[in-house]
């Protein structure tokens, strides 16, 4: 009997926690807290830590710049400073505005997500130490290289284990091709949660002494040890509601939430699912919404000869004057069939196959056909934009292969484009460097390990070997 009651209670709690009405109103409660913190530091820019943080930061007050500190880089025994998520594009903003605020959340049982309690502290300490390597004239005595973690969340043992790895990560960062701007003061993380009784004071940059650039980490949700909390306004509060929205959002995402914010929160529980369905359906029926296209990202190391974008932002008619990028041709990797998608001399459309079969197809078909198209267009002095559905994965893989095949280590076009000489010799170091070029220009680039593995295989093994391998 007791077991049945326990099972029923757990089932009820799970149902409550997945209810979209509870989720959206819980998010709204946390948004109010994030706004409150931002009002306390109005001169410091607010950024969401993607993906979850985008639910909690109002686009009207947030700075339009991606920050991606991944929790897995802070998981116990998996600590990492990942050069694929270096987030160095944040440094100029931090220097200009004397700090930054990062908003994120975590699910039931934790006060601060690993991304904020460990990944961000690792990032700060590694960059501070890398400064001493890149700029040997720094004052080694005054420059703070300590690791700061919240003691209530990170044990002394784990803190010590992380600390032992910092110098190695700093050396890797300093040895990379990334531009590392000189900081006036070291970075230091600070933490604010709904349980914080008093917000931390910040140093005055004019004083100079003991000054630092604050990275203020907001854990937006109130900690709930188990289950949910009932609210008098008629919903059950769920900690970290913005997390894993694929499980509860019915297709809703942060962008759609903010576009329809008032309508969604005014709806009652019974009508909300139908409103969400209508919003999601309308969004799907307008792929790309041809107005207000976001310009593609030029890879600056190669002077914008290669660019990256999403399929949704590929214009129906190319109008280079809109972007001031010169003539642009498109290589489009798409998983959906859209009308009038016919390849031409100036556009190559390649279907993306899902699943395991798609991995082999990416290696055997998409990569060779893409780079041949890119080579032919570069030879005619055209710039080439590579697009995929996310603008973060497959398009990055194709651009990475093209950078290796057609551009020197200095970022200059090679005579390979004209077919006069073989491609520059590739190795894992040169490929990694070119990936750093992409990330430096497009921080949201996040190719999967599978995509990078296929690119390495494409560049480092002969076609005859690849085609003869067992399937």
C-alpha positions in Angstrom: 0.0 0.0 0.0 2.8 2.4 0.9 4.6 1.6 -2.3 1.5 2.4 -4.3 1.0 5.7 -2.5 4.7 6.6 -3.1 4.4 5.7 -6.8 1.2 7.8 -7.1 2.9 10.8 -5.4 5.9 10.6 -7.7 3.7 10.3 -10.7 1.8 13.4 -9.7 5.0 15.4 -9.1 6.3 14.4 -12.5 3.0 15.4 -14.2 3.1 18.8 -12.3 6.8 19.3 -13.3 6.1 18.7 -17.0 2.9 20.9 -17.2 3.6 23.7 -19.5 1.5 26.1 -17.5 3.6 25.5 -14.4 6.8 25.7 -16.4 6.1 29.1 -18.1 4.9 30.7 -14.9 7.9 29.4 -13.0 10.1 30.8 -15.7 8.4 34.2 -15.3 9.0 34.2 -11.6 12.7 33.6 -12.3 12.8 36.3 -14.9 11.7 38.8 -12.3 14.7 37.8 -10.1 17.1 38.2 -13.1 15.6 41.7 -13.8 16.1 42.5 -10.1 19.8 41.6 -10.2 20.3 43.5 -13.5 18.7 46.6 -11.9 21.3 46.4 -9.1 24.1 46.5 -11.7 22.5 48.6 -14.6 25.8 49.4 -16.3 27.0 45.8 -16.6 25.7 43.9 -19.7 23.4 40.9 -19.2 23.9 37.8 -21.3 22.1 34.4 -21.2 24.2 31.3 -20.9 22.9 29.3 -23.7 20.7 27.3 -24.0 18.8 27.4 -20.8 19.6 31.0 -19.9 17.8 32.4 -22.9 14.5 31.7 -21.2 15.4 34.0 -18.3 16.8 37.1 -20.1 14.5 39.6 -21.7 15.9 40.4 -25.1 14.9 44.0 -24.5 17.5 44.4 -21.8 20.0 41.6 -22.6 23.0 42.1 -24.8 22.8 40.3 -28.1 25.9 38.2 -27.8 26.1 34.4 -27.3 27.7 32.9 -24.2 28.1 29.1 -24.1 29.5 27.7 -20.9 28.6 24.1 -20.8 27.8 22.3 -17.6 29.6 19.1 -18.8 32.9 21.0 -18.8 32.4 21.4 -15.1 31.2 17.9 -14.2 33.2 16.0 -11.6 36.3 14.4 -13.1 35.3 15.9 -16.5 36.6 19.4 -15.9 37.8 21.1 -19.0 38.7 24.4 -20.6 37.4 23.5 -24.1 39.0 25.5 -26.9 35.9 24.8 -29.0 33.9 26.8 -26.4 36.6 29.4 -25.6 34.1 32.3 -25.3 36.9 34.8 -25.9 34.6 37.0 -27.9 33.2 38.1 -24.5 36.5 39.7 -23.4 36.3 43.0 -25.3 32.8 43.5 -23.9 33.9 42.7 -20.4 36.8 45.2 -20.7 34.6 47.9 -22.2 31.8 47.6 -19.7 33.8 46.5 -16.6 32.2 43.1 -16.3 29.4 40.9 -17.5 26.3 39.2 -16.0 25.6 35.6 -17.0 22.1 34.2 -16.4 21.5 30.4 -16.1 19.5 28.0 -14.0 19.6 24.4 -12.8 17.1 21.7 -11.9 15.8 20.5 -8.6 18.2 19.8 -5.8 21.1 22.1 -6.8 21.6 25.8 -6.0 24.0 26.6 -8.9 24.5 24.9 -12.2 27.9 23.4 -12.9 28.3 25.8 -15.8 28.4 28.7 -13.3 30.0 27.1 -10.3 32.9 25.4 -12.1 33.0 26.0 -15.9 33.0 29.8 -15.5 35.6 29.8 -12.7 37.8 27.5 -14.8 37.4 30.0 -17.7 38.3 33.0 -15.6 41.4 31.3 -14.0 42.7 29.9 -17.2 42.4 33.2 -19.0 44.1 35.0 -16.1 47.0 32.5 -16.2 47.2 32.6 -20.0 47.7 36.4 -19.8 51.0 35.8 -18.0 52.2 33.5 -20.8 51.1 35.7 -23.7 52.2 39.0 -22.0 55.4 38.2 -20.0 55.6 41.9 -18.9 52.6 41.4 -16.6 53.2 41.9 -12.9 53.2 38.3 -11.8 52.9 39.3 -8.1 49.9 41.6 -8.4 48.1 39.6 -11.1 45.5 37.3 -9.5 45.5 33.8 -10.9 43.6 32.1 -8.1 40.7 29.7 -8.8 37.5 31.0 -7.2 34.6 28.6 -6.7 31.5 28.8 -4.5 32.4 26.9 -1.3 28.8 25.9 -0.7 28.7 24.1 -4.0 32.3 23.0 -4.8 34.1 20.9 -2.2 37.7 21.6 -1.2 38.8 18.4 -2.7 37.2 19.1 -6.1 38.5 22.7 -6.0 42.0 21.3 -5.5 41.7 18.8 -8.3 40.6 21.5 -10.7 43.4 23.8 -9.6 46.0 21.2 -10.5 44.9 21.3 -14.1 44.7 25.1 -14.7 48.3 25.6 -15.9 48.0 23.0 -18.6 44.9 24.5 -19.9 46.4 28.0 -19.8 49.4 26.8 -21.8 47.1 25.3 -24.5 45.1 28.5 -24.7 48.3 30.6 -24.9 49.7 28.3 -27.7 46.4 28.5 -29.7 45.8 30.8 -32.7 43.1 32.7 -30.8 43.5 36.4 -30.3 43.7 37.0 -26.5 43.2 40.7 -25.8 45.2 42.2 -23.0 43.1 42.6 -19.9 43.5 45.7 -17.6 42.5 43.5 -14.6 42.0 39.8 -13.9 38.6 38.2 -14.2 36.8 37.0 -11.1 33.5 35.1 -10.8 30.8 36.1 -8.3 27.5 34.3 -7.6 24.0 35.4 -6.9 21.0 33.1 -6.3 17.5 33.8 -4.9 19.0 32.7 -1.5 21.6 35.5 -1.6 20.9 38.0 1.2 23.0 40.8 0.0 24.4 41.4 -3.5 28.2 41.6 -3.7 29.8 45.0 -4.0 32.1 45.7 -7.0 35.5 47.4 -7.1 36.0 50.8 -8.6 38.2 50.5 -11.8 39.6 54.0 -11.0 41.2 52.7 -7.8 43.4 50.1 -9.5 44.4 48.3 -6.4 42.9 44.8 -5.9 40.6 45.5 -8.8 39.1 42.8 -11.0 36.6 42.4 -13.8 33.5 40.8 -12.3 31.8 37.9 -14.1 28.5 37.9 -12.2 26.8 34.5 -12.3 23.0 34.5 -11.7 21.5 31.1 -10.9 17.9 32.3 -11.6 15.8 29.6 -9.9 15.0 29.1 -6.3 16.3 25.8 -4.9 13.7 23.1 -4.3 15.0 20.0 -2.7 12.3 17.8 -4.1 9.0 18.0 -6.0 7.3 21.4 -6.6 6.1 24.4 -4.6 2.5 25.6 -4.8 2.0 29.3 -5.4 -1.1 31.3 -4.4 -1.4 32.6 -7.9 -2.4 29.1 -9.0 0.6 27.3 -10.4 3.2 25.0 -9.0 6.8 26.3 -9.0 9.3 24.1 -10.8 13.0 24.8 -10.3 15.0 25.2 -13.5 11.9 25.2 -15.7 13.8 26.4 -18.8 16.0 23.3 -18.9 15.4 20.7 -21.6 12.4 22.4 -23.1 12.2 19.6 -25.7 10.6 17.5 -23.0 7.8 19.9 -22.0 7.7 22.8 -24.5 5.5 21.2 -27.2 7.8 22.9 -29.8 8.1 26.2 -27.9 11.6 27.7 -27.6 13.0 30.8 -25.9 12.7 32.9 -29.0 9.0 32.1 -29.5 8.4 32.5 -25.8 9.7 36.0 -25.8 7.9 36.9 -29.1 4.6 35.9 -27.6 5.4 36.5 -23.9 2.3 38.4 -22.9 -0.1 36.2 -24.7 1.3 33.0 -23.2 1.3 34.2 -19.7 -2.2 35.6 -19.8 -3.7 32.3 -21.0 -5.4 30.1 -18.6 -4.3 26.5 -18.0 -6.9 24.9 -20.3 -6.3 27.1 -23.3 -2.5 27.4 -23.1 -1.6 24.1 -25.0 -3.8 25.2 -27.9 -2.1 28.7 -28.0 1.3 27.1 -27.9 0.3 24.7 -30.7 -0.9 27.6 -32.9 2.3 29.6 -32.3 4.6 26.7 -33.1 2.5 25.7 -36.1 2.6 29.2 -37.5 6.3 29.4 -37.0 6.9 26.1 -38.9 4.7 27.3 -41.8 7.0 30.3 -42.3 10.5 28.8 -42.6 13.1 31.4 -42.5 10.6 34.3 -42.5 12.2 35.9 -45.5 12.1 39.4 -44.0 14.7 40.5 -41.5 17.3 37.9 -42.5 20.4 37.7 -40.3 23.6 38.4 -42.3 26.0 35.4 -42.6 29.2 35.3 -40.5 32.4 36.0 -42.5 35.5 34.1 -41.3 37.7 37.1 -40.7 41.0 35.2 -40.9 40.4 34.6 -44.6 39.0 38.1 -45.2 35.4 36.8 -45.5 36.1 34.6 -48.5 34.2 31.9 -46.6 31.0 32.6 -44.6 28.6 30.5 -42.4 24.9 30.9 -41.8 21.7 28.9 -41.2 19.4 27.6 -43.9 16.7 29.9 -42.6 18.9 32.9 -43.4 19.7 32.0 -47.0 18.0 34.7 -49.0 15.7 33.8 -51.9 17.5 36.2 -54.1 21.2 37.0 -53.3 21.6 40.7 -52.7 25.3 41.3 -51.7 24.8 45.0 -51.3 22.6 44.2 -48.3 25.5 42.7 -46.4 28.5 44.7 -47.9 30.2 41.3 -48.4 30.8 41.4 -52.1 29.4 38.6 -54.4 28.3 35.6 -52.4 27.4 32.1 -53.6 25.8 29.5 -51.4 26.4 25.9 -50.5 23.3 24.8 -48.6 23.0 21.6 -46.5 19.3 21.1 -45.8 17.3 18.4 -44.1 14.0 19.8 -45.4 12.7 20.1 -48.9 11.7 23.6 -49.8 10.1 24.8 -53.0 12.4 25.9 -55.9 15.4 24.3 -54.3 17.3 23.6 -57.5 21.1 23.7 -57.6 22.6 26.1 -60.1 26.0 27.4 -61.0 25.9 29.8 -58.0 24.0 27.6 -55.5 24.5 24.0 -54.4 21.8 22.3 -52.5 22.7 19.1 -50.7 20.1 17.0 -48.8 21.1 15.9 -45.3 20.3 12.4 -44.3 19.5 11.8 -40.6 21.0 9.2 -38.4 23.9 6.9 -38.8 23.5 6.7 -42.6 23.8 10.5 -42.6 27.3 10.3 -41.1 28.6 8.2 -43.9 26.8 10.4 -46.5 28.4 13.5 -45.0 31.8 11.9 -45.5 31.3 10.3 -48.9 29.0 12.8 -50.6 28.5 16.1 -48.9 32.1 16.9 -48.1 33.6 16.1 -51.5 30.7 17.8 -53.5 30.8 20.8 -51.2 34.5 21.4 -51.4 34.5 20.9 -55.2 31.8 23.6 -55.5 33.6 25.9 -53.1 36.8 25.5 -55.0 35.2 26.3 -58.3 33.5 29.5 -56.9 36.7 30.7 -55.1 38.6 30.3 -58.4 36.2 32.8 -59.9 36.9 35.2 -57.0 33.5 34.6 -55.5 32.9 34.4 -51.7 31.1 31.3 -50.6 28.6 30.9 -47.7 28.0 27.5 -46.2 24.6 27.0 -44.6 23.1 24.2 -42.5 19.9 24.1 -40.4 21.7 25.0 -37.2 24.5 27.1 -38.6 26.7 25.4 -35.9 27.5 21.9 -37.0 27.6 20.6 -40.6 28.2 24.0 -42.2 31.2 24.4 -39.8 32.5 21.0 -40.8 32.4 21.9 -44.5 33.9 25.3 -44.0 36.7 23.7 -41.9 37.5 21.3 -44.7 37.6 24.2 -47.2 39.8 26.3 -45.0 42.3 23.4 -44.8 42.3 22.7 -48.5 42.3 26.2 -50.0 43.9 28.5 -47.5 47.4 28.7 -46.1 48.3 28.8 -42.4 48.3 32.6 -42.7 44.8 32.6 -44.1 45.8 33.4 -47.7 44.1 31.7 -50.7 46.5 29.0 -52.2 47.1 28.1 -55.8 45.2 24.9 -55.0 42.1 26.8 -55.9 43.3 27.1 -59.5 44.4 23.5 -59.5 48.1 24.4 -59.9 49.4 22.7 -56.7 48.2 20.0 -54.2 46.4 21.2 -51.1 48.5 22.2 -48.1 49.6 19.3 -45.9 46.9 18.7 -43.3 47.5 17.4 -39.8 45.5 17.6 -36.6 47.2 20.8 -35.5 46.5 22.7 -38.7 42.8 21.5 -38.7 42.4 22.6 -35.1 43.9 26.0 -35.9 41.4 26.5 -38.7 38.6 25.5 -36.4 39.8 28.2 -34.0 39.6 30.7 -36.9 35.9 29.8 -37.3 35.1 30.0 -33.6 36.9 33.4 -33.3 34.4 34.8 -35.9 31.4 32.7 -35.1 31.4 31.8 -31.3 28.1 29.9 -31.6 29.8 27.4 -33.9 29.7 24.0 -32.1 30.4 21.1 -34.4 29.7 17.7 -33.0 32.5 15.2 -32.4 31.1 13.1 -35.1 31.2 15.9 -37.6 34.8 16.7 -36.6 35.8 13.0 -36.9 34.4 12.9 -40.4 36.2 16.0 -41.4 39.5 14.6 -40.0 38.9 11.4 -41.9 38.1 13.3 -45.1 41.3 15.4 -44.9 43.7 12.9 -43.4 42.9 9.7 -45.4 43.0 9.0 -49.1 39.7 8.7 -51.0 40.5 5.2 -52.1 40.9 4.1 -48.5 37.6 5.8 -47.5 35.6 4.3 -50.3 37.0 0.8 -49.7 36.2 0.7 -46.0 33.5 -1.6 -44.8 30.1 0.1 -44.3 
